[in-house]
Amino acid sequence: MNSTQACYSVAVSGPGSIARQYRVQYQSVKDGDWTMFATFRSRDLAEDCQSQLAKRGYESRVVAYAICPTAV
């Protein structure tokens, strides 16, 4: 089976830099540390993921990174 996927360019945050990324983070306990759940190139996909976590009862947030750290 062949499938096609749209291919598009994403603007970088600065010369020689990487494209903006969006991280979804959650807290497993109230006032606990934020833990990375997933990383996306699309804000819409990140917000969909955040919505799914919220439906499961997790406090979550989307963090936009212009310069994405490599350590997780």
BELZIGI-V49591 format. One record per pair of residues at least 6 apart in sequence whose C-alpha atoms are under 6 Angstrom apart, sorted by the first residue. I is the first residue (numbers start at 1). J is the second residue. Records with the same first field share a line. If there is no record, write none. Layout:
I = J / J
This chain:
10 = 19
11 = 19
12 = 18 / 19
13 = 19 / 66
20 = 65 / 66
21 = 40 / 41 / 64 / 65
22 = 39 / 40 / 63 / 64
23 = 38 / 39 / 62 / 63
24 = 37 / 38 / 61 / 62
25 = 34 / 35 / 36 / 37 / 60 / 61
26 = 34 / 35 / 59 / 60
27 = 34 / 59
40 = 46
